[in-house]
């Protein structure tokens, strides 16, 4: 049986794994630095926060489909190295633009950095089979995914504390983040993954073809094809509804809950990072628990019950923070929320794999990505504007109530068709 230490003993995978750890921490640092930046310039403004977050989300469904095509045709190691270098330069430029009081270039730098991330992420996932032998592939992927989830938990806490230090702040956070990208690039550059001259020539030919195809064919035509496939399957229509409801709810509470927490606990990122750690820990625990014990349970029933539990958790979190702002109590409820929500994504993704033929999955997932992120953006801005006129707690309570009602209605009237 292959063990974790045997995989980490592989020089190439070790460099990739270390680069992932450092890059993942840098991502969390950027996230907290951006939150702190908005807090400093526009305290209590959900609209300002929503605008900035939108620049991190739009690249997912605008750049993502293009990036996927190019990653399959280029040297993935080189793509990752260049992505880290470019992202490092962009992040290091942000303090300069803040210093001269120009916020628009900051938004542009954020958009470009997250656009480049759409090249880095699929390259990282695709390069693992190239540098790890087949018998070590499962352990390598497990180690990579587990590290990513645990890195998010730890990174949120550490990044929140670092940015909250007055001598560092958001500006210092951007400088540290920029350095992490260069360190990651150096580690990945040390991977011994060199293709032959013949492979390089073939790559150039394929790259030229890819450019021609990307010019001739619109991304939106693929999305339209995917939408037609979805509309023809009853199971997929159900899944789209689930994803839309989930992401609309997450969008509605994303900015509002950040400002809600900042006002309740009186700091920009420290307690936000700690609560994010509890939430991520709950997501991780829920994923492990459901994967271990939920395989034989009707997936639709799991989704409906998870919506009810998630809605109750959001309501309890809002009431507890409003009336009894205890970090320990809020953290415990955040962990329960994470555990409640994680089965929704797992069940919906599994139903998608079971419902759609392999040849159509690419287009279907592209369409789902478009639906998911569009729902998030629309309801994020709607809730941010609503928070200008009503108390933030009402926005959160309404979202929790919608989750609960949707779960109850689904349980009572929804189909009980077994997804095997």
N, C-alpha and C positions, 0 to 999 in steps of 0.2 A: 504494500500500500504506500502510495506517494504521500510524503509529509510536507508541511508548510516550509520547514527549514531546507528541504531538498530543492524546492522551487526558488527560494530566496538565495540559495547557493549558486543559482544560474546568474552569471554576471550581467547578462543583458536584461533579464527580468528585474534584477535588483535595482539597476539604474532607472528603469521605467517606473518601478514601484516607488522609489524615493522621489523621483521627479513628480509623480502623481501626488504624493503626500504634501510636498512643498507647494505645488501649484494649487492644490485643493485648499490649503490654508490661505494662500494668496487670494483666492476667490472670496473666501469668507471675510478676509480683511477688507477687500474692496467693497463688499456688501455693507459692512459696518461703517466704513469711512464715508460712503455715499449717504447713508442714513444720518450720520453725524453732520455731514455737510449741509443737508437740507434742514436739520434741526437748528444749526447755527444761523443760517441765512433766513429761513422761514419757519420759525418755531410754531408748532401746532397746525401746520398747513398740510392737509391731505392732498390737495391739488398739486403742490410742488413735488411732493413725494411720488404721486402717481405719474407725473410727467417724466420724472427721472427713471422710475421703474419701467415705464413703457419702452424706453430706449434699450433696456436690457432684454426685453421680451420679443420685440418686433423681429430681431434677427433670426429667431428660431424658425419662423415660418416664411420669412423673406429670403434669408441667406441659406438656411438649412438644406432645402432641396438642391440648390446649386452646389453647395459644399460637398454633399454626398456623392455627386457625380465626379467631381474632380479628385476627391480623396481616393476613389477606386482606381485612378489612373496615374497617380503621382507617387513618388517615394515617400511613404508615410512618415518615416523617421525625419526626413528633411522638412516635411510639412509641419510636424510638431515642433521642431527646433525653430523654424522661422515664425511659427505662430507665437511661441513664447517670447521671442525677441521683439516682435512687433507689439505684442500686448504690453510687454515691459516698457517699451518706449512711450506708448500711448498713455499708460497709467502715470508714468513719471512726468508727462506733459501737463497733467491735470493741476498740480500745485501752481505751475506757472500761470495758467489761465485764471485760477482763483486769485492769485496775487495781483493780476492786472484788472481784476473785477469784471471778467468776461465769462458769463455762464454758458452762453451758447456753444463755444468750443468745448466746454466740459461735457455737454450732452453729446456732441459729435464724437469726442474721444471715447466716451462710454459706449456709444453705438458701435463704433468701429472695433473696439476691444471685444465686445460680446459677439460681433459678427465673425471675427477671427476665431473665437472659441468654437464656432460651429464647424470649423475645419479641424481644430485640435481634438475635440471629443471623439468623432468617428474614427480619426486616425489612431488614437490611443486604443480604442476597442478593436480595430481591425489589425493592428500590428502584433497583438499578443500571440495569435497562432503562428506568426512568422518567426518569433524568437523563442518560443517554448515548444518542446516536443509534444506530440499528441497525447502521450500518457500523463503529461503534467498539466494539460490544458484545463481540466475541470478545477483542479486545485488553484491554478493561477487565476482563473476567473473568479472563483470564490474569494480568494485573498484580495483581489482587486476591488470587488464590489463591497466586501466587508470593510476594507480599509477606507473606501470612499464614504460609507455611511458613518463609521466611527469618527473619521476625520471631520465630517460636518458637525458632529456633536461637539467634539473638543474644540474645533476651529471657531465655532460660534462663540463659545465662552471666552477663549483666549483673545480673539479679535475684538470682542465687545469690551473687554477690560483694557486692552492696549489703546484702542481709540478713545476710551473714556479718560485716559491719563492726560492731564492738562498740558504737560510738556510735549506730548506726541500729537494727540488730537487727530482730526481727519487728515490734515496735511502730512503728518508723520506716517499715518497709516498708508497713504498712497506711496510714499517713498519706500517703505518697507515692502509693500506689495510689489512694486516695480522690481526690487532686488530679487524677490522670490522667483519671478518669472525668468530672470537671467540665470539663476542657480539651476532651475528646472531645465532650461535649455542646455546648459553645460552637461548635466547628468544624462539627458537623452542623447546628446551628441556623442557620448561615450559608448552608446550601444553599437555593437559590431553587427550592423545590418546593412551590408553593401550589396547592391545588385550588379549583375554583370553588364558589360557594354551592350550586349544584345537586348537585355531587359530594358536598359535605358532608352535605346532606339525605339523599341516597341512602345514604351511609355510616351515618347514624344509623338509618335504617330497617333496613339489613342487620345492624347491630349488635344491634338489638332482636330480630331473627329469630334471630341466632346465639345469643343468650342463651337464648331459648326452646328452641332445638334442643339446646344443651348441657345444659339441665336435663332435657329429655325423654329424651335418648339417652345411655346410659352409654358411656364410653370403652372399657370392657372388652368391650362387644358388638362394637365394630369389631375389637378384637384377636382375638376368637373367630372372626369372619368371616375375618380374615386367616390364622389358623391352619388353618381348613378349606381355604382355597385352597392353602396350603403343603402340607398333607397329601395333596392330590390330585395333586401334581406330583412325580415322582421326582427331577427336577433340583433342585427347591426343598428336598426333604428332605436331599439331599446338601449343599446350600448352608447350611442350618440347622446341620447337623453340623459343617461347617467353621467357621462363625462361633462356634458354641458351644465347640468345642475351643480356638479361638484366644483368645476372651475369657475362658474359664475359666483358661487358662494365664496370660494377662496379669493376671487378678485374683489368681491364686495368688502371682505374684512381685511384684506392685505394691508392697505395704507391706514385704514381707520384704526385697526388694532395696534399698529406701531405707535401712532400718536396717543392713543388711549393709554398704552403702557408707559410711555414717556411722561405723560402728565400725572399718572397715578403714582409712579415711583420717583419722579424728579430727576432723571438722568437720561442721556441720549441713547447710549448703547450697552452699558454694563448689565443692567437687569434684563434688557431685551435679549442680550446674548445668552444669559442664564436660562431664561424662559424658552428661548430657541433650542437650547440644549435638552431641556425636558421634553419638548415637543418632538425633536428628532430622536431622542431616546425611546419615546413611546412609539414612534413610527417603526423603529428598528425592532423593538420587542413585539409589536403587533404583527410585523412581517414574519418573524421567526415563529411565533405562536400559531398564526393562521396557516403557515406553510406546513407546520408539524401536525396540527389537529383538524384543519378545516377542509381536507381534500374530499371528504365524502358528504359534505353538506351542500345543499342546493345553493348555487352561487347567487342566484337572484334574491333568495331569501337573506343571504349574508349581506348583500348590498343594501337592501331595505332596512335591515336591523342596524347596520353600520351607520346609515344616515340618521336614524333615530338617536343612536348613542352619540354621534358627533354633534347633532343639534342640541341635545341636552348638555353636552360638555361645553359648547360655546356659550349657552345661556348661563350655566353655573360659573364659568370663568368670568363672564361680564359682571354678574351680580357680586361675586366674591371680591373682584378687584375694585369695583365701585364702592362697596360698603366696608370691606375688610381687606385693605391692600397688603396682604401678607405674601411675601415672595415664595415661601414654602408651600402655602396652600395653592397659590396660582400655578406654581410649577407642577404640583401633583395633578391638578386638573388638566394642565397642558399635556402632561404625559398620557393621561387617559384619553384626551382628544386625539393624540397621535395614534394610540392603539386602536381607537374606534374607527379612524379614517383609513388606515392602511389597507384593510381588506377590500375596500371599494375599488381602489386602483388595481389590486392584484386580481380580483374576480373579473373586473371589466376587461382587463388585458387578456386574461385566460379565455373568456368567452369570445373575444375577437379572434384569437388564434384558432379556436374550435369552429368558428362560424365561416371563416373566409378561406378559400383555397390559397395555397402557398404562392401561386403565380400572381395573385391580386393583392397580396399583403402590403407591398410597397406603396401602391397608390392609396389603399385604404388608410394606412397609418399616416400618410401625408395629409389626407383629408381630415383625419381625426386631429392631427396637430393643428391644422388651420382652425377647426371648430373650437378646440380647447383654448387656444391662446386668444382667439377673437372674443370668446365669452369672458375670459379673464380680463382683457383690456377694457371691454365695454362696461362691465359691471364694476371694475376698479374705479373708473372715472365717474360713473354714475353715483357710487357710494361716496366718493371723495367730495363731489359737489353737494350731495345730500347732507353730509356732515357739516356744511357751512350753515345749514338752516335748522337742523335738529341735533339733539344731543347724540354724541357718538355711541353711547351705550344702546340707544334705540336701533341704530343700524346693525349692531352686533346681535342684539336680541331678535330682530326681525330675520336676520340670516339664519340664526339657530332655529327659529320657529319654522321657517320654510323647510329646512332640512328635516325637522321632526315630522311635519305634516306630510311631506313627500314620502318619507319612509313609511308612515302609517298607511297612507293611501295605497302605496305600492304593495304593502303586506296584505291589505284587505282585498284590493281589486286586481293586483298584478297577477300575471300568469305564473303558474307554479311549474312550468316546463323545466324538466331536469336538464342541466348542462353537464354532460359527462365528459 
